[in-house]
């Protein structure tokens, strides 16, 4: 936890240093980075507070979780794309405003889902010992609100960029999420059996029933 706080403070310091002492012509980029790192830090705090075990790249490599690699790569592509857009200062204001609103909505939704999942959140396409099947709250409406929230979040990033690359990367991101969900549900069926099968029949994957 102390390491995370120190890393977070170091990143925030670098963002402000660049803004105040090097280049003040890219305010939106600094705002984007500031919001993103605040969200990233708060998400770790929320997950830890409610009992989740945080796993890094070492766990991804250990368990050979290719779905995490796909998701992270497409997320990075979307983020790097917005860097070029903000540096080039070629963006319509309405797309930026809409993108920020969508992105922050996804972030808030994600934090609420992390709270509801508690110790049952696993950042890999696998189950863990002692993991429980959560079907209450937002999980009574859709099976994968966590993935729905990050789809909303990165939809906002794509809208901000507003270019063909953003569309391409976001489509790849959707595909990577779909692959992850299929892999994860195979593991959930193995662990929870008919209980999860019935849950799948009754509750939609990402979009709630009207």
C-alpha positions as CSV (number, residue, x, y, z in Angstrom):
1,X,0.0,0.0,0.0
2,X,2.8,2.4,0.9
3,X,4.5,1.6,-2.4
4,X,1.3,2.3,-4.3
5,X,0.9,5.7,-2.6
6,X,4.5,6.7,-3.3
7,X,4.2,5.6,-7.0
8,X,1.0,7.5,-7.3
9,X,2.5,10.7,-5.8
10,X,5.5,10.4,-8.0
11,X,3.3,10.2,-11.1
12,X,1.1,13.1,-10.1
13,X,4.3,15.2,-9.4
14,X,5.6,14.5,-12.9
15,X,2.3,15.5,-14.4
16,X,2.2,18.8,-12.6
17,X,5.9,19.4,-13.2
18,X,5.5,19.0,-16.9
19,X,2.5,21.3,-16.9
20,X,3.9,24.1,-14.8
21,X,7.5,24.0,-15.9
22,X,7.8,22.6,-19.3
23,X,4.7,22.9,-21.5
24,X,1.4,24.5,-20.8
25,X,0.0,24.0,-24.2
26,X,-1.6,20.6,-23.6
27,X,-4.0,21.1,-20.7
28,X,-6.4,18.4,-21.9
29,X,-3.6,15.8,-21.9
30,X,-2.6,16.7,-18.4
31,X,-6.3,16.7,-17.3
32,X,-6.8,13.3,-18.9
33,X,-3.7,11.8,-17.2
34,X,-4.6,13.3,-13.8
35,X,-8.1,11.9,-13.9
36,X,-6.8,8.5,-15.1
37,X,-4.2,8.2,-12.4
38,X,-6.7,9.3,-9.7
39,X,-9.1,6.6,-10.9
40,X,-6.3,4.0,-11.1
41,X,-5.2,4.7,-7.5
42,X,-8.7,4.9,-6.1
43,X,-9.6,1.6,-7.8
44,X,-6.7,-0.1,-6.0
45,X,-7.8,1.3,-2.7
46,X,-11.4,0.3,-3.1
47,X,-10.5,-3.3,-4.2
48,X,-8.1,-3.7,-1.3
49,X,-10.5,-2.2,1.2
50,X,-13.2,-4.7,0.3
51,X,-10.8,-7.7,0.4
52,X,-9.7,-8.3,-3.2
53,X,-6.3,-9.6,-3.9
54,X,-4.4,-7.4,-6.3
55,X,-2.4,-9.4,-8.9
56,X,0.1,-7.9,-11.3
57,X,1.9,-9.0,-14.4
58,X,3.7,-11.8,-12.6
59,X,0.4,-13.5,-12.0
60,X,-0.6,-13.0,-15.6
61,X,2.6,-14.7,-16.7
62,X,2.4,-17.4,-14.1
63,X,-1.1,-18.5,-15.1
64,X,-0.6,-17.8,-18.8
65,X,-3.6,-15.5,-18.9
66,X,-3.5,-14.4,-22.6
67,X,-6.9,-12.6,-22.2
68,X,-5.4,-10.1,-19.8
69,X,-2.6,-9.4,-22.3
70,X,-5.1,-8.8,-25.1
71,X,-7.2,-6.4,-22.9
72,X,-4.2,-4.5,-21.6
73,X,-2.7,-4.1,-25.1
74,X,-5.9,-2.7,-26.6
75,X,-6.3,-0.4,-23.7
76,X,-2.8,0.9,-24.1
77,X,-3.4,1.5,-27.9
78,X,-6.5,3.6,-27.0
79,X,-4.5,5.6,-24.5
80,X,-1.6,6.2,-26.8
81,X,-3.9,7.2,-29.5
82,X,-5.4,9.9,-27.4
83,X,-1.9,11.2,-26.5
84,X,-1.3,11.9,-30.2
85,X,-4.7,13.5,-30.6
86,X,-4.2,15.9,-27.6
87,X,-0.6,16.7,-28.7
88,X,-1.8,17.5,-32.2
89,X,-4.6,19.6,-30.8
90,X,-6.9,18.4,-33.6
91,X,-10.2,17.6,-31.8
92,X,-13.7,19.1,-31.7
93,X,-14.8,20.4,-28.3
94,X,-18.1,18.5,-28.3
95,X,-16.3,15.2,-28.7
96,X,-13.9,16.0,-25.8
97,X,-16.7,16.9,-23.5
98,X,-18.8,13.9,-24.4
99,X,-15.7,11.6,-24.1
100,X,-14.8,12.9,-20.6
101,X,-18.4,12.4,-19.4
102,X,-18.6,8.9,-20.8
103,X,-15.1,8.0,-19.4
104,X,-15.9,9.3,-15.9
105,X,-19.2,7.6,-15.9
106,X,-17.4,4.3,-16.6
107,X,-14.9,5.0,-13.9
108,X,-17.6,5.6,-11.2
109,X,-19.5,2.5,-12.4
110,X,-16.3,0.4,-12.2
111,X,-15.6,1.6,-8.6
112,X,-19.1,0.6,-7.5
113,X,-18.8,-2.8,-9.1
114,X,-15.4,-3.3,-7.3
115,X,-17.1,-2.5,-4.0
116,X,-20.0,-4.9,-4.7
117,X,-17.6,-7.7,-5.7
118,X,-15.4,-7.3,-2.7
119,X,-13.0,-10.2,-2.2
120,X,-14.6,-12.0,-5.2
121,X,-12.9,-9.7,-7.7
122,X,-10.2,-11.6,-9.6
123,X,-8.2,-9.7,-12.3
124,X,-7.6,-12.9,-14.2
125,X,-9.8,-15.3,-16.3
126,X,-9.7,-17.9,-13.5
127,X,-11.5,-18.6,-10.2
128,X,-9.9,-18.7,-6.8
129,X,-10.3,-20.8,-3.7
130,X,-13.1,-19.4,-1.5
131,X,-14.6,-17.3,-4.4
132,X,-18.3,-16.8,-4.1
133,X,-20.9,-16.4,-6.9
134,X,-22.3,-12.8,-6.7
135,X,-25.8,-12.5,-8.2
136,X,-27.2,-9.6,-6.2
137,X,-27.3,-5.9,-6.9
138,X,-26.2,-4.9,-10.4
139,X,-25.2,-8.6,-10.9
140,X,-28.9,-9.4,-10.9
141,X,-29.3,-7.2,-14.0
142,X,-26.1,-8.2,-16.0
143,X,-23.6,-11.0,-15.5
144,X,-20.5,-8.9,-16.2
145,X,-20.9,-5.3,-15.0
146,X,-17.1,-5.0,-14.4
147,X,-16.5,-5.5,-18.1
148,X,-19.4,-3.3,-19.0
149,X,-17.9,-0.5,-16.9
150,X,-14.5,-0.6,-18.6
151,X,-16.2,-0.8,-22.0
152,X,-18.0,2.4,-21.1
153,X,-14.7,3.9,-19.8
154,X,-12.7,3.2,-22.9
155,X,-15.7,4.2,-25.2
156,X,-15.2,7.6,-23.6
157,X,-11.5,7.5,-24.5
158,X,-12.3,6.5,-28.1
159,X,-14.9,9.2,-28.4
160,X,-12.4,11.8,-27.3
161,X,-10.0,10.7,-30.0
162,X,-12.7,10.6,-32.6
163,X,-10.5,9.1,-35.3
164,X,-10.4,5.9,-37.3
165,X,-7.6,4.5,-35.1
166,X,-9.9,4.9,-32.0
167,X,-12.7,3.0,-33.8
168,X,-10.3,0.2,-34.8
169,X,-8.7,-0.1,-31.3
170,X,-12.1,0.0,-29.6
171,X,-13.4,-2.8,-31.8
172,X,-10.3,-4.8,-30.9
173,X,-11.0,-4.0,-27.3
174,X,-14.6,-5.3,-27.5
175,X,-13.3,-8.5,-29.1
176,X,-10.7,-9.0,-26.3
177,X,-13.4,-8.4,-23.7
178,X,-15.7,-11.0,-25.4
179,X,-12.8,-13.5,-25.5
180,X,-12.1,-12.8,-21.8
181,X,-15.8,-13.3,-20.8
182,X,-16.0,-16.6,-22.7
183,X,-12.9,-17.9,-21.0
184,X,-14.0,-16.7,-17.6
185,X,-17.4,-18.2,-17.9
186,X,-15.8,-21.6,-18.7
187,X,-14.0,-21.4,-15.4
188,X,-17.1,-20.2,-13.5
189,X,-19.1,-23.2,-14.9
190,X,-16.4,-25.5,-13.7
191,X,-16.5,-24.0,-10.3
192,X,-20.2,-23.4,-9.7
193,X,-21.8,-25.9,-12.1
194,X,-25.5,-25.7,-12.6
195,X,-25.8,-22.7,-10.3
196,X,-23.9,-20.6,-12.8
197,X,-25.6,-22.3,-15.8
198,X,-29.0,-21.2,-14.4
199,X,-27.6,-17.7,-13.8
200,X,-26.5,-17.5,-17.4
201,X,-29.9,-18.4,-18.6
202,X,-31.7,-15.8,-16.5
203,X,-29.3,-12.9,-16.6
204,X,-27.9,-11.2,-19.8
205,X,-24.2,-10.8,-20.3
206,X,-23.6,-7.1,-20.7
207,X,-26.9,-5.3,-21.5
208,X,-29.8,-5.4,-19.1
209,X,-33.2,-6.5,-20.2
210,X,-35.6,-3.7,-21.0
